[in-house]
Amino acid sequence: MKKAISGFRAWFVQRFTALYMLLFILFALFHFSFNAPQSYDDWRGSVTHPFAFASIMLFIIALSLHAWVGLRDVLMDYVKPLRLRITLFVLLAASLAGLALWLLQILLLAQR
């Protein structure tokens, strides 16, 4: 029963993050199609708005979780040696965390 719950949780996270990313991308495309920033200051103002900042942060988290679940499942299916699989899990987690922190740094620097 525990495995079924774990599989459902991964399925739910994958679908929920995909839905949020789809809605975010559609909203961003629609918004920037009709209200494109004309300068760096316009872009910076739109990104540093509290609602936009929170939405972008949620997008980064959703993207990281979505990538983690998908790549974790691929590694679990195709990498059989346990030590190699654990090593790849650690490298994947560190890479995704590093990318998320890098994007956070970019957003925080835009607020200055």
C-alpha positions, 0 to 999 in steps of 0.5 A: 500500500505504501508504494501505491501512495508514493506512486500517486504522490509522484503522479499528483506532483507531476500533474499539478506542477505541469498545470501551474507551469502551463497556466503561468506560461499562457498568462505570461505570453498573453500579458507580454503580448499586449504589455511588452516591456519597452526597456530594462526598467519596465521589465525590472518593474514588472518582475519586482512586483510582489505578485509577479515575484511570488508567481515566478518563485512558484514557477521555479519551485514547480519546474524544479519539482517537475524535473525532479519527479520526471528524472527520478522516475527515469533513473529508477527505471533505467539505472539498476546498480544501487550505488550509481543510482544514489549518486545520480540522485544526489547529483540531480538534486544538487543540480536542481537546487543549484539552478533554483538558487541561481534563479532566485539570485537573479530575481533578488538582484533585479529588486536592487 
